[in-house]
Amino acid sequence: MSKKRALISVSDKSGLIDFAKFLEANNYELISTGGTFKHLKDAGLHPIQIDEVTNFPEMLDGRVKTLHPKVHGGLLAVRDNEEHMSTVAEHEISLIDMVIVNLYPFFAHANTDISLEEKVEFIDIGGPSMLRSGAKNFQSVAVITNVEDYETVQKEIDENGDTTVETRKKLAGKVFNLTSAYDAAISQMLLDEEYPQYLTASYQKVSDLRYGENPHQSAAYYVSTTENGAMKDFEILGGKELSFNNLRDMDLCWNVVNEFQNEMACCAVKHSTPCGVAIGNTAVETYTKAFECDPVSIFGGIIGMNFTVDLATAEELNKTFLEIVMAPDFDADALEILKTKKNLRIIKIKNPVSDSQTWVKIDGGMLVQATDSEFSNDIKTVTSVQPTSEQEKALLFAQRVVKYVKSNAIVVSNGFQALGIGGGQVNRIWATQHAVERAKEKFSGDLVLASDAFFPFRDVVDFCAKEGIKAIIQPGGSMRDEESIKAADEYGIPMMLTGMRHFLH
């Protein structure tokens, strides 16, 4: 039986020696490059250096070593094509039956602070070229890009050193899956366009999930290879595995508390909707205020805090059934207390919020928009009566929360708590009624109201006046703005217009 040939060039050398020994034992000749050649040689294997195959030295600091007809001819020649086989024989090109390559670690360096020139050096050229050549010819060539596939191939190789065409086809698919993500990451770094001609994405699977939004829906969790973010590198300090719905709610929750960079803030989320948001002066006070916003809905919810969780706060958290507690850090004694809740997921967030775009999948297409990360710098009081400084502070607090509530969205606040949250209604008066009623169930003092979009009619102002709302903030922009402003003046309610809408659909 004639020897088969495997071309090996890897940056990740884990598991390689055992697999290479298996190949040699199964009549494979090993061809290798640079550091991989030395690694194999030092382990007592018998690799052939690539320049012995090409009769051409590595050059240009290793940029050119496998880009040669004797490599790509050996990979691309169709075995049952007489002309191909005649050509490779004429040029003394030996066939290559297996390629084992993983790429320069561009993903690992794309988000670092090194210079562009340094990042460019991590762009692999020869590796993807060999992979693509071998993958195109999967009828004859097995191409391995992932160390996890060593075991699959090892189990399947027959007495002739062959794998099945079905396996080779699947391995080829993995090649193009990898190289498309690799190229997408490079493209995003170099192109630097907000909306390029082709929408490319580069995400790597972290894990399969038990299911999606519902048990009959499959799901998986991916992270970006080109961007950092709060939902990418968090650390699970305790509790069971995360679900699809957990991850979505965590993302929303962390975005809310990050709106309050200079204040201690806590947010409770249930079913992708904030059910309590508060700011405070101490950790336990801030959490307690958020809890008081909606003690019913918080049951089974997610808590996010932008401060270190201390022992007193942990003791309060443990009084309620919660799915997740997330924070930038936890005191050691607080962590010990929280871990007594067996199923409570305890999440340490390491990265700031960083998404610059929102992608929404629709049937056959993708909608892409800039993330809603701005607030108006041109807020004006449009009524004759001016808000007090305390009212203005309360309005701005409520406005920061309303951005994260599904439209139509209304938030009613006392200035440090979102006591009434009305969202997802098909008209604004229903959202207003719900939010005001919820707030008044828990609080008898002065309340203000924020809206994510304009009032189409004066009915919202009329209802606010009836219920004792003391001040209003809204974007404006309705054809009937003057009716709402007039109504506010009639009731002596100060109204501020922001000129900026915050729909969340």
Disulfide bonds with the S-S distance in Angstrom:
none
